[in-house]
Amino acid sequence: MQFLKLFPETHRNLDCLKAASIYVVISKEYAMAGKKVLIVYAHQEPKSMNGSLKNVAVDVFQKQGCSVDISDLYSMNFIAAATRNDITGELCNPQHFRYGAETMEAFKKGVLCEEIIKEQKKVQEADLVIFQFPLYWFSFPAIMKGWIDRVFVQGFAFDFPSIYYNGLLKEKLAILSFTTGGTEEMFSKNGVSGDIRYLLWPMQHGIMHFCGFKVLAPQISYAPEYTGDKERKDMLLSWAKRLETIWEEQPIECTPPWYFQ
Amino acid sequence: MQFLKLFPETHRNLDCLKAASIYVVISKEYAMAGKKVLIVYAHQEPKSMNGSLKNVAVDVFQKQGCSVDISDLYSMNFIAAATRNDITGELCNPQHFRYGAETMEAFKKGVLCEEIIKEQKKVQEADLVIFQFPLYWFSFPAIMKGWIDRVFVQGFAFDFPSIYYNGLLKEKLAILSFTTGGTEEMFSKNGVSGDIRYLLWPMQHGIMHFCGFKVLAPQISYAPEYTGDKERKDMLLSWAKRLETIWEEQPIECTPPWYFQ
């Protein structure tokens, strides 16, 4: 056993059960240490709940010995619109611009713009990508949708037939962590806004799962602006607690029944 | 009867049935003429299928005597990100920026930025708003999501409890007209991407219906890039044909069964 080689003294001084449990803990730490996390973060205000949720994640992961990279989209003035400027140099067909076809070719030739290349490198290196954002209109804020539209280029994130379970990012985990304006009751099956899972379909299935990501259950912080300090603190604690064992989580079964039944 | 006063000669020379049918046609034209349409359009290439679908709509509506306004988002370099710049003058709470609260106040005081005010005026005047776009990642392209994030401000498009059937835009019609990358089969109940209606929920229910719009059935042009000229022409013709009687259409029943059953 690896453990015996590493800690022979410890082993001699403990009974088997204790040794085993320490071994598990150490194994976990070894497994976590060195993991890479990318947080794609979209909030204008560092003091916001989203800012705090992002900070909590950075703290927990750093304590685990993971490296954490952050794409702070508003601070970066990240461009949301998908335009010709995303391709440096000549277009394949300047007479009829097709964004998808042109960015796919540009990716192959290595002539995407610097901003996209940089984000793709961060994704490529990450074991886990966390999207931290306030829900805007049942979806991502536009600045984060723009990050997805521009970074997940064909050839990089997917190709044909490399989609869904064969998506090019299939070795990675993804998780949506977001705050809502509406309450949990509004986002229930009989609430005015319907089951929250309904709106997760395009984001989790149509984007994450499409690119191959293994999707972890979302972290939803309901209506922080309408609750008290205690509740907000609890939301942060519950996120911190969950992140301590996030590497052991099983991804969700990303098929229609999870969303609509 | 109004008709008799307008066309006494015609009436004397025709039988009752003919008179009635002409009356219906004329009534329709009177009903359509003067209607106002806003097309929010997001494509980089004028020669694209989306560009053609937009042009077809302009033609048909102008023939009907409607006025048509277009927000051509890429040409306008429309800003997608929701930032402090959307509020001119002083913030209510510059120490802790909350986009929703600040834009609501700014709307009331009339100090939203010029770009937003202009778009809100177009929406206010419109009887029908058409969103014309290529589906990007099961949703709007970011530039169009940004238009929604920034234009549909609380106080303008909705308020509490003025949401859904009481939304502030409840006298208006909305329709999504979009092209897809995937085929109709991929977007079927047993296809890899699931029923197309699943992904319409956040856009139609969470945005349009939330603001009170009466939602017309979407116009979906499947995979124009992978079909022949004949099929693309048919898509344009079918859109043109539908628009001829669009003012008579009944809105969809925007509740979960429409989407998920």
Contacts between the chains, C-beta under 8 A, distances in Angstrom:
chain1	res1	chain2	res2	distance
A	44	B	82	7.4
A	44	B	83	6.1
A	44	B	84	6.8
A	44	B	97	5.3
A	44	B	99	6.2
A	45	B	96	6.0
A	45	B	97	4.3
A	45	B	98	7.0
A	47	B	95	7.8
A	47	B	96	5.3
A	48	B	96	7.6
A	48	B	97	8.0
A	48	B	98	7.7
A	73	B	81	7.9
A	74	B	81	6.8
A	74	B	83	6.7
A	77	B	81	7.9
A	78	B	81	7.6
A	80	B	80	3.6
A	80	B	81	5.8
A	80	B	142	4.0
A	80	B	143	6.5
A	80	B	145	8.0
A	80	B	146	5.8
A	81	B	73	7.9
A	81	B	74	6.8
A	81	B	77	7.9
A	81	B	78	7.7
A	81	B	80	5.9
A	81	B	141	7.8
A	81	B	142	6.3
A	81	B	143	4.4
A	81	B	146	7.9
A	82	B	44	7.4
A	82	B	136	7.4
A	82	B	141	6.3
A	82	B	142	6.9
A	82	B	143	7.5
A	83	B	44	6.1
A	83	B	74	6.8
A	84	B	44	6.8
A	95	B	47	7.9
A	96	B	45	6.0
A	96	B	47	5.3
A	96	B	48	7.5
A	97	B	44	5.3
A	97	B	45	4.4
A	97	B	48	8.0
A	98	B	45	7.0
A	98	B	48	7.7
A	98	B	225	7.3
A	99	B	44	6.1
A	100	B	181	7.0
A	136	B	82	7.4
A	136	B	145	7.8
A	136	B	149	5.2
A	137	B	145	7.5
A	137	B	148	5.7
A	137	B	149	6.5
A	137	B	152	7.4
A	137	B	202	7.3
A	137	B	206	5.8
A	137	B	207	5.0
A	137	B	210	7.7
A	138	B	201	7.5
A	138	B	202	3.6
A	138	B	203	7.8
A	138	B	205	7.5
A	138	B	206	2.9
A	138	B	207	6.8
A	139	B	139	6.1
A	139	B	145	6.8
A	139	B	202	5.3
A	139	B	206	7.4
A	140	B	145	7.4
A	141	B	81	7.8
A	141	B	82	6.3
A	141	B	145	7.9
A	141	B	149	6.2
A	142	B	80	4.0
A	142	B	81	6.3
A	142	B	82	7.0
A	142	B	142	4.9
A	142	B	143	7.4
A	142	B	145	4.1
A	142	B	146	3.4
A	142	B	148	7.8
A	142	B	149	5.0
A	142	B	150	8.0
A	143	B	80	6.5
A	143	B	81	4.4
A	143	B	82	7.5
A	143	B	142	7.4
A	143	B	146	7.7
A	145	B	80	8.0
A	145	B	136	7.8
A	145	B	137	7.5
A	145	B	139	6.8
A	145	B	140	7.4
A	145	B	141	7.9
A	145	B	142	4.2
A	145	B	145	4.9
A	146	B	80	5.9
A	146	B	81	7.9
A	146	B	142	3.4
A	146	B	143	7.7
A	146	B	146	7.7
A	148	B	137	5.7
A	148	B	142	7.8
A	149	B	136	5.2
A	149	B	137	6.5
A	149	B	141	6.2
A	149	B	142	5.1
A	150	B	142	8.0
A	152	B	137	7.4
A	163	B	192	7.2
A	164	B	192	6.1
A	181	B	100	7.0
A	192	B	163	7.2
A	192	B	164	6.1
A	193	B	205	7.9
A	193	B	206	7.0
A	193	B	210	7.9
A	194	B	201	7.2
A	194	B	205	6.8
A	194	B	256	5.7
A	198	B	198	7.9
A	198	B	201	5.1
A	198	B	202	7.8
A	198	B	256	7.3
A	198	B	259	7.4
A	198	B	260	7.2
A	199	B	201	6.4
A	199	B	202	4.7
A	199	B	206	6.2
A	201	B	138	7.6
A	201	B	194	7.2
A	201	B	198	5.1
A	201	B	199	6.4
A	201	B	201	7.3
A	202	B	137	7.3
A	202	B	138	3.6
A	202	B	139	5.2
A	202	B	198	7.8
A	202	B	199	4.7
A	202	B	202	6.2
A	203	B	138	7.8
A	205	B	138	7.6
A	205	B	193	7.9
A	205	B	194	6.7
A	206	B	137	5.9
A	206	B	138	3.0
A	206	B	139	7.4
A	206	B	193	7.0
A	206	B	199	6.2
A	207	B	137	5.0
A	207	B	138	6.8
A	210	B	137	7.7
A	210	B	193	7.9
A	225	B	98	7.3
A	256	B	194	5.6
A	256	B	198	7.3
A	259	B	198	7.3
A	260	B	198	7.2
A	260	B	260	4.8
